[in-house]
Amino acid sequence: MSLPVPARIPSASVSSVASSATVVTLAAANEFRTQLTIFNDSTAALYVKLGSAGSTSSFSIKMSAGSYFELAGGSTVYTGVVTGLWDAVNGSARITEY
């Protein structure tokens, strides 16, 4: 009996998005995305929306300062645009997309 071979991730894209009080794109739509991680490298809260036009009242995840979020891989991973904005302008979001 042979065991299944785990899927290999061929590459990762690492980027940094400067904090903003207005909506910015954290990750563009990518039909080949298998996973996405976000580290809020800021002292302010980051409001992340899985979609466009996020706001402090329309968001998917509110990330506190120094927190980490992982959009897990699998057969149902979200591949659309990811946007965000911060409570205050300082720091960045560190994004890794697989």
N, C-alpha and C positions, 0 to 999 in steps of 0.2 A: 504494500500500500504506500503510495507516495503522498506527501503532504503538498498542499497548494503553495505555490511560490508567491510571496507578497508582491503587490504592484510596486514598481520602482517609479520614483518621481525624477524625471529627467533634468529638471532645473528649478531654480528658485529666483525670484526677482525681489530684491530688497530696495526699498525706497524710504524717503523721509518726507513728510508733508508738514510744512510750517503751520503752527496754530493760526486760527483765524476766527473772528467774531461773526463772519458770514460763512455760508455753506461753501465747502471745498470738496473736490473729489479726492477720496482716499484711495480708491481703486476703481479703475474703469471696468466696464462690463467685459468679461472674458469667458467665453464658452468652454475654454479648456482648463479653467481653474479647478484644482482639486482640494485646495486648502488655502486659508488666508489667516494670518495672525496680525494683531494690532497691539502695540505697546504704547500707552499714553505717557510719553516722556515730557510731561508738563505738570505744573502745580495746580492747574485748573481742570475742571471736569470736561470730558469730551463726550458729546452726544453723537452717536453713530447711527446712521440710518441705512438699512439694507434697501436702497432705492434712492431716488433723487429728492431734492428739496426738503432736506431734514431741517428741524428747528428744535428749540428747547422744549417744545410741546408736541413735536411729531418726530419720534426717534425709535430705534429698535433697542439700543443698548446705551445706558449712561455709564461711562467709564470714569471712575474717580482717578485722581492724580496717581501716577505710577502703577496703574493697573494694566492687566493683560487680557486680551480676548482672542479666542481661537474659533474660527469658522471651520468646524471639523470636516475632514474629507469624507468620502463615501459616495454612494450613488445619487444622493440628493443634495449635494452641496450647492449653495446659492452662487450663481454666476453673473448676476447683474451688477450694476454700478453700486458702489458703497460711498456714501458721503458723510461729512461730519462738520461740526463746529464746536468751539470751546466757550466756556464761561468767561475766560480772559485770554488775552493774546500773550502767551509765553510758552516756549517749548515746541515740541513737535509730536507727530504720530510716527512711529517706526512700523512700517508695513513690510511683511514678507508674504509673497504670493507664490504658491506652488502650482 
